[in-house]
Amino acid sequence: MPIKYNVQLKIFLPNHNNLSLDDDIIFEGKISIRLKTRIPTNFIALNVANESYINPNFKNMFVIDPILMKKDVIKSIEYNDKNEIMYFFLNKQLKIDEVVIFSFEYFGYVNKYENLGIFINKTISKLPNNSTKFYIGTHNQPGFARRFIPCLDEPNYKSVWNVSVIHPKPSKAVGNGSPLLEEDIDDKWKKTTFSPTHRMSSYLFALFVSEFKYIEKEVTHTNIRLWFDPKYNNKAENILYLNEHLLIFLEHYFDYAYQMNHLDIVAIPHLNVDAMENWGLIMFKSNILFGGSENDKLKQEAALITITHELIHQWIGNLITPEWWQHVWIAEGVTQLMTEIVIQKLYHENLSLQIFNRSRRGMFNDFNKTYDLTLEDNFDDIHNYKHHFNIAYSKGYGITKMVYLILGYDLFREAMRSYVKKNKFSNVNSTILFQRFQKVANDSGFGDQINFNLMRKEWVLQKGIPLVDVKRIDNNTIELTQQPFDVRNDKDLGYKPFNEKFRCTWNIPIWYTVNGVLQKLEWLQNRLLLNVSSSDIYIINPETRGWYLVRYEKDYYKILKNKITKNTVPHRFYMSIVCDAVWLCVEKYTDCQTGFESTKCIVRAPSN
């Protein structure tokens, strides 16, 4: 396992090194990795991308005993192209817990065609000459660091990173560490050396080389710098202030300081995602931060959501990191829910509808129907994890929201504070997270009312989404039952749980309103009876508080349509009815007339 990487990269740029974008843009690397063995072995294995990215002919390869300072050469090399692993065979057997330093030199190719690994792109100045400026960026999630740094490119291999970059003048370089030294090499090159990072995963490694300008602000112990194309100069101060405000709040929320002494934020024109939370060097698409006008409220809200999300990741995801990509929901889903909490608490803005809509789209995306996957499906190829990443945001958010609503703001915050302090700088899984929830519930005196371990088994490890059926059985009582919601087809009728050892029913938290008033939380196992008069307007799962669907009797949609008034039920409570009814219609769980009746509820509802 890696203890420390010492990395030096030399970056070549068009317009500076007698190159054009039509040429191969290369980088040169020198690296030494301090490794500690877990088991006896006669080889070192590193993730290395194929020769389209890294030339396999490494030079000056040595394995050094750091105590005796004895060098040994590599005996032979083998490459597994499918798994992108290079095996370096040694002349001797290493013992358990033996420490060695593996060093070598190499070169590779900067990606010109997609913004993954280390890549190059350009921005065109609005000056009269429309001059082109090139920049180098990185994006390594989930497994693209191997495209320019031979390393153990898995999230559970955290390590310290010592990095320096040689780059052309007059460009500037920023990285995960704070800049320690910037020195001239000659009239064309300079070298920037960064402070060592904390232990972090390779997918969070980041580098940016450009001629962008920046503005900065000192916040408590942290120097925040915002890098951007000069054309956004009139909007930059507001974005910097927003990051400052959020960072201060999050340090208080977690009761744990942001762990870097700097935070670089880059507005980058071209990125494969809206933003990436690299520790100490967050990258955003420029149009996310600066794209909206002053009157474009939706764009401003989207920017606020994205900035908040990435800053929360500095704790949830970076300081504490999932063991493997099947656990990525405990970074993404939890952060998605916390984004909603923080914005509502700090700005008194209810943006839950925007966040909910994103997650709801994830629930029923044609490319990724989450009722056909568990939240922690196993998968081997990290480059084909698109399905799993989508479900991490959507279902991960939905399950975390149920936990939050069960615990409440104060206890959920207490659980997250404890979770951060107990697991800082380490890797985690969902068992560890739910143990924190259970401990807080136990310490608060209601642990006998909720079993978070069972909740994890039913909602995280079991595939599918529950469908709650609601029927009136007399004038004063409605009955709730459950079944798994699945995609029906002629060849495969019925429901098959992903893991047979867990039953395919759920303990479902039932939130409901009567005449617009939220009632006491109830739990549905097999059958639940609620005292609700036939003259009352009731909504099961208002605002989709729980991650389940609700199907009413057909006649009840007509009753809703006729009884909605300004004084009965808030408009937002009806959104779950429409979303559920329309999708139940799509999947043939109800007829289209029912879906149509549900939309009439919204048309008639007051906008309050």
PATI-213805 format. One line per 10 residues: number of its first residue (from 0); for each residue z, x, y of C-alpha. Coordinates in nm, 3 decimals, always signed. Example, Ala and Ser with C-alpha at 12.3 -4.5 7.8 and 13.67 -1.06 7.14 Angstrom:
// PATI-213805
0	+0.780,+1.230,-0.450 ~ +0.714,+1.367,-0.106
//
This chain:
// PATI-213805
0	+0.000,+0.000,+0.000 ~ -0.069,+0.126,+0.354 ~ +0.211,+0.250,+0.576 ~ +0.011,+0.376,+0.873 ~ -0.351,+0.411,+0.981 ~ -0.459,+0.682,+1.222 ~ -0.804,+0.580,+1.342 ~ -1.042,+0.740,+1.590 ~ -1.369,+0.563,+1.665 ~ -1.657,+0.690,+1.876
10	-1.862,+0.406,+2.021 ~ -2.224,+0.442,+2.135 ~ -2.373,+0.199,+2.388 ~ -2.730,+0.131,+2.507 ~ -2.800,+0.241,+2.866 ~ -2.545,+0.519,+2.822 ~ -2.652,+0.723,+2.518 ~ -3.032,+0.723,+2.543 ~ -3.038,+0.415,+2.324 ~ -3.194,+0.073,+2.345
20	-3.091,-0.240,+2.162 ~ -3.393,-0.190,+1.937 ~ -3.230,+0.124,+1.796 ~ -2.955,+0.136,+1.535 ~ -2.632,+0.134,+1.731 ~ -2.384,+0.346,+1.541 ~ -2.017,+0.430,+1.555 ~ -1.843,+0.735,+1.412 ~ -1.499,+0.722,+1.256 ~ -1.220,+0.957,+1.159
30	-0.934,+0.807,+0.965 ~ -0.620,+0.910,+0.783 ~ -0.419,+0.654,+0.589 ~ -0.060,+0.708,+0.483 ~ -0.024,+0.525,+0.152 ~ +0.266,+0.452,-0.082 ~ +0.198,+0.372,-0.446 ~ +0.337,+0.057,-0.606 ~ +0.248,+0.160,-0.961 ~ +0.133,+0.486,-1.125
40	-0.236,+0.534,-1.049 ~ -0.514,+0.791,-1.048 ~ -0.729,+0.623,-0.782 ~ -0.716,+0.483,-0.430 ~ -0.893,+0.150,-0.366 ~ -1.013,+0.047,-0.020 ~ -1.216,-0.247,+0.102 ~ -1.546,-0.108,+0.233 ~ -1.848,-0.319,+0.331 ~ -2.186,-0.226,+0.189
50	-2.422,+0.033,+0.332 ~ -2.570,-0.215,+0.579 ~ -2.246,-0.170,+0.772 ~ -2.084,+0.157,+0.658 ~ -2.269,+0.462,+0.528 ~ -2.109,+0.537,+0.188 ~ -2.146,+0.916,+0.223 ~ -1.801,+1.000,+0.354 ~ -1.728,+1.354,+0.466 ~ -1.423,+1.582,+0.462
60	-1.236,+1.367,+0.212 ~ -0.889,+1.491,+0.123 ~ -0.573,+1.355,-0.032 ~ -0.274,+1.534,+0.119 ~ +0.081,+1.560,-0.009 ~ +0.277,+1.519,+0.320 ~ +0.577,+1.715,+0.185 ~ +0.402,+2.015,+0.029 ~ +0.102,+1.980,+0.267 ~ -0.122,+2.043,-0.032
70	-0.481,+1.916,-0.013 ~ -0.668,+1.773,-0.308 ~ -1.033,+1.666,-0.319 ~ -1.172,+1.340,-0.455 ~ -1.305,+1.374,-0.811 ~ -1.547,+1.077,-0.807 ~ -1.626,+0.749,-0.632 ~ -1.725,+0.408,-0.768 ~ -1.824,+0.100,-0.568 ~ -1.783,-0.267,-0.658
80	-2.044,-0.438,-0.443 ~ -1.936,-0.795,-0.524 ~ -1.575,-0.743,-0.416 ~ -1.654,-0.479,-0.153 ~ -1.408,-0.229,-0.302 ~ -1.457,+0.147,-0.312 ~ -1.256,+0.338,-0.574 ~ -1.171,+0.701,-0.499 ~ -1.064,+0.876,-0.822 ~ -0.815,+1.159,-0.797
90	-0.761,+1.476,-0.995 ~ -0.405,+1.375,-1.082 ~ -0.185,+1.076,-1.156 ~ +0.029,+0.951,-0.868 ~ +0.383,+0.835,-0.946 ~ +0.553,+0.512,-0.838 ~ +0.656,+0.523,-0.471 ~ +0.468,+0.848,-0.413 ~ +0.339,+0.890,-0.057 ~ +0.002,+1.050,+0.015
100	-0.231,+1.078,+0.313 ~ -0.597,+1.001,+0.252 ~ -0.830,+1.126,+0.526 ~ -1.206,+1.125,+0.572 ~ -1.490,+1.094,+0.824 ~ -1.771,+0.842,+0.816 ~ -2.017,+0.646,+1.029 ~ -2.156,+0.296,+1.034 ~ -2.365,+0.044,+1.221 ~ -2.261,-0.191,+1.499
110	-2.364,-0.549,+1.420 ~ -2.648,-0.668,+1.645 ~ -2.716,-0.997,+1.469 ~ -2.386,-1.178,+1.429 ~ -2.055,-1.148,+1.611 ~ -1.855,-1.033,+1.309 ~ -1.687,-0.705,+1.227 ~ -1.774,-0.469,+1.510 ~ -2.059,-0.614,+1.714 ~ -2.259,-0.558,+2.029
120	-2.379,-0.816,+2.277 ~ -2.472,-0.835,+2.640 ~ -2.413,-1.015,+2.964 ~ -2.666,-1.038,+3.246 ~ -2.538,-0.981,+3.596 ~ -2.622,-1.226,+3.873 ~ -2.692,-0.939,+4.105 ~ -3.045,-0.924,+4.250 ~ -3.159,-0.677,+3.985 ~ -3.026,-0.894,+3.697
130	-2.893,-0.579,+3.530 ~ -2.790,-0.605,+3.164 ~ -2.440,-0.493,+3.068 ~ -2.356,-0.431,+2.704 ~ -2.015,-0.467,+2.546 ~ -1.861,-0.398,+2.206 ~ -1.626,-0.652,+2.049 ~ -1.466,-0.720,+1.712 ~ -1.392,-1.025,+1.500 ~ -1.226,-0.959,+1.163
140	-1.096,-1.289,+1.027 ~ -1.091,-1.334,+0.735 ~ -1.222,-1.005,+0.592 ~ -1.456,-0.826,+0.831 ~ -1.245,-0.526,+0.934 ~ -1.396,-0.352,+0.629 ~ -1.730,-0.356,+0.808 ~ -1.618,-0.073,+1.034 ~ -1.282,+0.051,+0.900 ~ -1.234,+0.132,+0.530
150	-0.892,-0.023,+0.472 ~ -0.686,-0.257,+0.258 ~ -0.838,-0.564,+0.417 ~ -0.600,-0.834,+0.296 ~ -0.335,-1.014,+0.503 ~ -0.041,-0.908,+0.283 ~ -0.109,-0.536,+0.348 ~ +0.059,-0.499,+0.686 ~ +0.060,-0.155,+0.845 ~ +0.112,+0.034,+1.170
160	-0.213,+0.121,+1.349 ~ -0.254,+0.433,+1.566 ~ -0.591,+0.403,+1.738 ~ -0.797,+0.602,+1.984 ~ -1.149,+0.529,+2.106 ~ -1.413,+0.763,+2.249 ~ -1.650,+0.562,+2.466 ~ -1.913,+0.621,+2.737 ~ -1.826,+0.637,+3.103 ~ -1.771,+0.419,+3.306
170	-1.672,+0.169,+3.033 ~ -1.312,+0.071,+2.962 ~ -1.155,+0.024,+2.618 ~ -0.875,-0.214,+2.520 ~ -0.704,-0.256,+2.184 ~ -0.401,-0.400,+2.009 ~ -0.174,-0.130,+2.148 ~ -0.110,-0.070,+2.515 ~ -0.316,+0.211,+2.674 ~ -0.115,+0.534,+2.660
180	-0.370,+0.783,+2.785 ~ -0.721,+0.776,+2.927 ~ -0.876,+1.122,+2.950 ~ -1.220,+1.265,+3.029 ~ -1.394,+1.457,+2.753 ~ -1.698,+1.555,+2.959 ~ -1.921,+1.399,+3.223 ~ -2.046,+1.131,+2.980 ~ -1.750,+1.050,+2.754 ~ -1.385,+0.961,+2.782
190	-1.111,+0.890,+2.530 ~ -0.857,+0.609,+2.539 ~ -0.547,+0.638,+2.322 ~ -0.332,+0.333,+2.248 ~ +0.034,+0.300,+2.155 ~ +0.111,+0.239,+1.787 ~ +0.113,-0.128,+1.690 ~ +0.382,-0.308,+1.499 ~ +0.309,-0.367,+1.131 ~ +0.014,-0.603,+1.127
200	-0.268,-0.722,+0.902 ~ -0.618,-0.574,+0.928 ~ -0.779,-0.905,+1.031 ~ -0.581,-0.883,+1.357 ~ -0.718,-0.539,+1.446 ~ -0.921,-0.566,+1.766 ~ -1.121,-0.353,+2.004 ~ -1.320,-0.429,+2.318 ~ -1.532,-0.183,+2.518 ~ -1.703,-0.303,+2.835
210	-1.751,-0.269,+3.208 ~ -1.570,-0.598,+3.274 ~ -1.319,-0.619,+3.557 ~ -0.961,-0.732,+3.513 ~ -0.669,-0.874,+3.703 ~ -0.310,-0.828,+3.590 ~ +0.043,-0.962,+3.624 ~ +0.378,-0.826,+3.509 ~ +0.574,-1.094,+3.321 ~ +0.929,-1.001,+3.212
220	+0.860,-0.704,+2.981 ~ +0.487,-0.773,+2.936 ~ +0.186,-0.663,+3.138 ~ -0.082,-0.933,+3.110 ~ -0.441,-0.840,+3.190 ~ -0.733,-1.082,+3.199 ~ -1.078,-0.922,+3.145 ~ -1.386,-1.114,+3.252 ~ -1.738,-1.098,+3.383 ~ -1.719,-1.071,+3.767
230	-1.909,-1.400,+3.803 ~ -1.586,-1.582,+3.704 ~ -1.382,-1.415,+3.976 ~ -1.293,-1.742,+4.155 ~ -1.141,-1.897,+3.839 ~ -0.958,-1.599,+3.692 ~ -0.626,-1.630,+3.878 ~ -0.564,-1.981,+3.742 ~ -0.624,-1.870,+3.383 ~ -0.395,-1.570,+3.426
240	-0.120,-1.793,+3.567 ~ -0.155,-2.036,+3.277 ~ -0.108,-1.756,+3.021 ~ +0.192,-1.624,+3.214 ~ +0.356,-1.968,+3.227 ~ +0.300,-2.034,+2.857 ~ +0.422,-1.692,+2.745 ~ +0.753,-1.735,+2.928 ~ +0.803,-2.081,+2.777 ~ +0.725,-1.963,+2.422
250	+0.974,-1.677,+2.443 ~ +1.241,-1.936,+2.525 ~ +1.117,-2.181,+2.262 ~ +1.136,-1.928,+1.979 ~ +1.438,-1.752,+2.131 ~ +1.253,-1.435,+2.038 ~ +1.059,-1.211,+2.275 ~ +0.688,-1.147,+2.252 ~ +0.682,-0.815,+2.068 ~ +0.411,-0.621,+2.250
260	+0.468,-0.473,+2.596 ~ +0.117,-0.574,+2.696 ~ -0.119,-0.866,+2.644 ~ -0.491,-0.826,+2.705 ~ -0.695,-1.145,+2.727 ~ -1.073,-1.113,+2.714 ~ -1.323,-1.382,+2.817 ~ -1.619,-1.282,+2.602 ~ -1.961,-1.446,+2.636 ~ -2.042,-1.441,+2.263
270	-1.791,-1.505,+1.985 ~ -1.823,-1.674,+1.645 ~ -1.520,-1.894,+1.718 ~ -1.371,-2.048,+2.031 ~ -1.093,-1.789,+2.031 ~ -0.923,-1.527,+1.814 ~ -0.552,-1.446,+1.830 ~ -0.569,-1.068,+1.770 ~ -0.221,-0.932,+1.833 ~ -0.204,-0.802,+2.189
280	-0.578,-0.858,+2.247 ~ -0.674,-1.226,+2.243 ~ -1.044,-1.303,+2.272 ~ -1.181,-1.632,+2.408 ~ -1.533,-1.755,+2.455 ~ -1.599,-1.742,+2.829 ~ -1.706,-2.104,+2.844 ~ -1.375,-2.212,+2.691 ~ -1.178,-2.053,+2.974 ~ -1.424,-2.093,+3.260
290	-1.679,-2.352,+3.150 ~ -1.546,-2.666,+3.317 ~ -1.560,-2.771,+3.680 ~ -1.248,-2.863,+3.876 ~ -1.319,-3.230,+3.805 ~ -1.390,-3.187,+3.434 ~ -1.055,-3.297,+3.291 ~ -1.165,-3.283,+2.927 ~ -1.280,-2.922,+2.961 ~ -0.955,-2.828,+3.133
300	-0.754,-2.994,+2.858 ~ -0.958,-2.817,+2.590 ~ -0.891,-2.483,+2.763 ~ -0.518,-2.559,+2.778 ~ -0.510,-2.652,+2.409 ~ -0.697,-2.337,+2.305 ~ -0.490,-2.098,+2.520 ~ -0.165,-2.251,+2.398 ~ -0.280,-2.233,+2.037 ~ -0.368,-1.861,+2.056
310	-0.044,-1.769,+2.233 ~ +0.166,-1.950,+1.970 ~ -0.017,-1.739,+1.711 ~ +0.145,-1.428,+1.859 ~ +0.454,-1.550,+1.671 ~ +0.315,-1.784,+1.403 ~ +0.037,-1.585,+1.236 ~ +0.083,-1.239,+1.389 ~ +0.457,-1.169,+1.383 ~ +0.480,-1.381,+1.065
320	+0.162,-1.376,+0.856 ~ +0.055,-1.580,+0.550 ~ +0.054,-1.383,+0.224 ~ -0.304,-1.481,+0.147 ~ -0.576,-1.708,+0.282 ~ -0.472,-1.998,+0.060 ~ -0.158,-2.011,+0.277 ~ -0.348,-1.998,+0.606 ~ -0.238,-2.354,+0.690 ~ +0.115,-2.229,+0.765
330	-0.043,-2.034,+1.050 ~ -0.317,-2.274,+1.163 ~ -0.174,-2.618,+1.083 ~ +0.174,-2.534,+1.210 ~ +0.028,-2.380,+1.526 ~ -0.192,-2.685,+1.582 ~ +0.112,-2.913,+1.575 ~ +0.319,-2.678,+1.791 ~ +0.038,-2.674,+2.047 ~ +0.083,-3.049,+2.088
340	+0.462,-3.012,+2.117 ~ +0.450,-2.731,+2.373 ~ +0.194,-2.895,+2.601 ~ +0.385,-3.223,+2.600 ~ +0.717,-3.050,+2.670 ~ +0.595,-2.802,+2.929 ~ +0.334,-3.005,+3.119 ~ +0.442,-3.360,+3.029 ~ +0.083,-3.419,+2.923 ~ +0.015,-3.620,+2.611
350	-0.289,-3.446,+2.468 ~ -0.207,-3.558,+2.116 ~ -0.522,-3.774,+2.113 ~ -0.749,-3.471,+2.162 ~ -0.559,-3.270,+1.901 ~ -0.545,-3.571,+1.668 ~ -0.920,-3.629,+1.702 ~ -0.988,-3.267,+1.603 ~ -0.767,-3.301,+1.298 ~ -0.898,-3.644,+1.207
360	-1.253,-3.508,+1.211 ~ -1.128,-3.241,+0.974 ~ -0.988,-3.508,+0.742 ~ -1.323,-3.683,+0.706 ~ -1.577,-3.411,+0.772 ~ -1.877,-3.457,+0.543 ~ -1.877,-3.083,+0.474 ~ -1.507,-3.075,+0.390 ~ -1.344,-3.392,+0.261 ~ -0.982,-3.294,+0.240
370	-0.894,-3.560,-0.013 ~ -1.083,-3.348,-0.268 ~ -0.882,-3.030,-0.206 ~ -0.521,-2.920,-0.214 ~ -0.379,-2.751,+0.092 ~ -0.336,-2.432,-0.110 ~ -0.645,-2.419,-0.330 ~ -0.708,-2.084,-0.495 ~ -1.033,-1.913,-0.406 ~ -1.161,-1.560,-0.456
380	-1.441,-1.501,-0.208 ~ -1.292,-1.476,+0.141 ~ -1.637,-1.504,+0.298 ~ -1.672,-1.856,+0.156 ~ -1.342,-1.997,+0.272 ~ -1.489,-2.241,+0.525 ~ -1.369,-2.546,+0.332 ~ -1.018,-2.410,+0.311 ~ -1.000,-2.307,+0.675 ~ -1.097,-2.658,+0.788
390	-0.830,-2.822,+0.577 ~ -0.574,-2.572,+0.709 ~ -0.623,-2.715,+1.058 ~ -0.643,-3.082,+0.967 ~ -0.415,-3.154,+0.674 ~ -0.188,-2.863,+0.768 ~ -0.140,-3.024,+1.109 ~ -0.081,-3.365,+0.954 ~ +0.188,-3.249,+0.711 ~ +0.365,-3.039,+0.974
400	+0.364,-3.338,+1.209 ~ +0.540,-3.549,+0.948 ~ +0.809,-3.280,+0.914 ~ +0.844,-3.266,+1.292 ~ +0.883,-3.643,+1.325 ~ +1.142,-3.647,+1.046 ~ +1.349,-3.365,+1.199 ~ +1.294,-3.437,+1.569 ~ +1.230,-3.189,+1.851 ~ +1.563,-3.003,+1.848
410	+1.598,-2.954,+1.473 ~ +1.232,-2.860,+1.431 ~ +1.273,-2.597,+1.704 ~ +1.589,-2.471,+1.532 ~ +1.397,-2.441,+1.204 ~ +1.113,-2.250,+1.371 ~ +1.355,-2.014,+1.547 ~ +1.528,-1.938,+1.219 ~ +1.192,-1.900,+1.042 ~ +1.074,-1.645,+1.300
420	+1.393,-1.438,+1.304 ~ +1.437,-1.431,+0.925 ~ +1.073,-1.338,+0.850 ~ +0.957,-1.128,+1.146 ~ +0.699,-0.858,+1.066 ~ +0.661,-0.992,+0.712 ~ +0.433,-1.212,+0.503 ~ +0.531,-1.566,+0.410 ~ +0.429,-1.863,+0.196 ~ +0.494,-2.235,+0.219
430	+0.803,-2.215,-0.003 ~ +0.974,-1.998,+0.259 ~ +0.877,-2.238,+0.539 ~ +1.001,-2.550,+0.362 ~ +1.326,-2.376,+0.269 ~ +1.388,-2.337,+0.643 ~ +1.325,-2.708,+0.697 ~ +1.564,-2.797,+0.415 ~ +1.837,-2.566,+0.542 ~ +1.827,-2.721,+0.888
440	+1.843,-3.069,+0.735 ~ +2.137,-2.964,+0.513 ~ +2.325,-2.803,+0.802 ~ +2.273,-3.116,+1.012 ~ +2.421,-3.347,+0.750 ~ +2.118,-3.538,+0.625 ~ +1.988,-3.303,+0.356 ~ +2.067,-3.566,+0.093 ~ +1.815,-3.801,+0.261 ~ +1.513,-3.569,+0.247
450	+1.391,-3.329,-0.021 ~ +1.153,-3.087,+0.152 ~ +1.088,-2.899,-0.172 ~ +0.955,-3.220,-0.328 ~ +0.763,-3.293,-0.009 ~ +0.592,-2.954,-0.040 ~ +0.495,-3.022,-0.402 ~ +0.356,-3.367,-0.326 ~ +0.180,-3.300,+0.004 ~ +0.087,-2.931,-0.013
460	+0.023,-2.860,-0.383 ~ -0.121,-3.198,-0.477 ~ -0.470,-3.288,-0.369 ~ -0.564,-3.610,-0.203 ~ -0.445,-3.851,+0.063 ~ -0.239,-4.165,-0.007 ~ -0.377,-4.507,+0.069 ~ -0.106,-4.758,+0.163 ~ -0.191,-5.123,+0.095 ~ -0.018,-5.387,+0.308
470	+0.008,-5.749,+0.193 ~ +0.206,-6.045,+0.315 ~ +0.402,-6.207,+0.031 ~ +0.583,-6.476,+0.234 ~ +0.645,-6.579,+0.595 ~ +0.914,-6.316,+0.643 ~ +0.810,-6.027,+0.417 ~ +0.527,-5.779,+0.381 ~ +0.479,-5.556,+0.077 ~ +0.361,-5.194,+0.083
480	+0.220,-5.019,-0.223 ~ +0.029,-4.694,-0.265 ~ -0.264,-4.545,-0.451 ~ -0.456,-4.217,-0.417 ~ -0.757,-4.233,-0.184 ~ -1.052,-4.074,-0.358 ~ -1.430,-4.075,-0.331 ~ -1.563,-4.322,-0.583 ~ -1.883,-4.275,-0.778 ~ -2.028,-4.414,-1.098
490	-1.982,-4.097,-1.300 ~ -1.622,-4.019,-1.220 ~ -1.398,-4.320,-1.177 ~ -1.030,-4.279,-1.116 ~ -0.812,-4.006,-0.972 ~ -0.752,-3.665,-1.128 ~ -0.477,-3.464,-0.961 ~ -0.551,-3.099,-0.894 ~ -0.235,-2.994,-1.075 ~ -0.130,-3.216,-1.364
500	+0.234,-3.104,-1.351 ~ +0.278,-3.287,-1.019 ~ +0.251,-3.663,-1.021 ~ -0.024,-3.828,-0.821 ~ +0.204,-4.041,-0.608 ~ +0.390,-3.946,-0.292 ~ +0.720,-4.018,-0.125 ~ +0.558,-4.154,+0.190 ~ +0.741,-4.173,+0.523 ~ +0.659,-4.514,+0.668
510	+0.661,-4.541,+1.044 ~ +0.585,-4.887,+1.176 ~ +0.610,-5.098,+1.487 ~ +0.688,-5.465,+1.531 ~ +0.559,-5.616,+1.855 ~ +0.514,-5.269,+1.997 ~ +0.866,-5.143,+1.913 ~ +0.903,-4.849,+1.674 ~ +1.133,-4.936,+1.380 ~ +1.364,-4.726,+1.162
520	+1.184,-4.484,+0.928 ~ +1.145,-4.615,+0.572 ~ +1.022,-4.445,+0.253 ~ +0.760,-4.577,+0.013 ~ +0.762,-4.464,-0.348 ~ +0.613,-4.736,-0.565 ~ +0.685,-5.051,-0.366 ~ +0.848,-5.121,-0.030 ~ +0.939,-5.458,+0.121 ~ +0.975,-5.495,+0.497
530	+1.123,-5.792,+0.682 ~ +0.846,-5.888,+0.922 ~ +0.782,-6.244,+1.039 ~ +0.435,-6.393,+1.016 ~ +0.447,-6.445,+1.392 ~ +0.500,-6.073,+1.458 ~ +0.237,-5.811,+1.531 ~ +0.307,-5.510,+1.310 ~ +0.132,-5.176,+1.284 ~ +0.191,-4.943,+0.988
540	+0.159,-4.573,+1.073 ~ +0.096,-4.614,+1.448 ~ -0.087,-4.320,+1.607 ~ -0.133,-4.180,+1.253 ~ +0.215,-4.031,+1.248 ~ +0.183,-3.981,+0.873 ~ -0.104,-3.819,+0.685 ~ -0.214,-4.130,+0.499 ~ -0.449,-4.424,+0.534 ~ -0.350,-4.790,+0.570
550	-0.543,-5.091,+0.443 ~ -0.444,-5.439,+0.562 ~ -0.553,-5.773,+0.424 ~ -0.882,-5.892,+0.573 ~ -0.727,-6.186,+0.753 ~ -0.479,-5.964,+0.932 ~ -0.755,-5.790,+1.129 ~ -0.857,-6.131,+1.261 ~ -0.495,-6.208,+1.351 ~ -0.472,-5.881,+1.543
560	-0.791,-5.959,+1.730 ~ -0.656,-6.296,+1.842 ~ -0.295,-6.198,+1.919 ~ -0.330,-5.876,+2.116 ~ -0.205,-5.918,+2.469 ~ -0.099,-5.683,+2.743 ~ +0.266,-5.725,+2.644 ~ +0.241,-5.689,+2.265 ~ +0.140,-5.341,+2.149 ~ +0.038,-5.022,+2.334
570	-0.333,-4.953,+2.310 ~ -0.289,-4.611,+2.148 ~ -0.118,-4.766,+1.844 ~ -0.444,-4.933,+1.747 ~ -0.638,-4.609,+1.711 ~ -0.506,-4.554,+1.360 ~ -0.619,-4.905,+1.259 ~ -0.975,-4.843,+1.369 ~ -0.998,-4.493,+1.221 ~ -0.862,-4.610,+0.887
580	-1.068,-4.929,+0.865 ~ -1.395,-4.761,+0.954 ~ -1.349,-4.485,+0.700 ~ -1.234,-4.726,+0.431 ~ -1.556,-4.913,+0.498 ~ -1.761,-4.592,+0.467 ~ -1.602,-4.514,+0.130 ~ -1.639,-4.877,+0.015 ~ -1.266,-4.949,+0.001 ~ -1.328,-5.247,+0.225
590	-1.631,-5.431,+0.358 ~ -1.814,-5.363,+0.681 ~ -1.699,-5.692,+0.833 ~ -1.340,-5.566,+0.812 ~ -1.437,-5.244,+0.985 ~ -1.612,-5.448,+1.253 ~ -1.306,-5.671,+1.304 ~ -1.090,-5.360,+1.350 ~ -1.309,-5.236,+1.635 ~ -1.263,-5.570,+1.812
600	-0.890,-5.495,+1.825 ~ -0.963,-5.194,+2.041 ~ -1.211,-5.378,+2.260 ~ -0.948,-5.644,+2.339 ~ -0.652,-5.405,+2.374 ~ -0.529,-5.311,+2.723 ~ -0.572,-4.947,+2.825 ~ -0.208,-4.848,+2.866
//
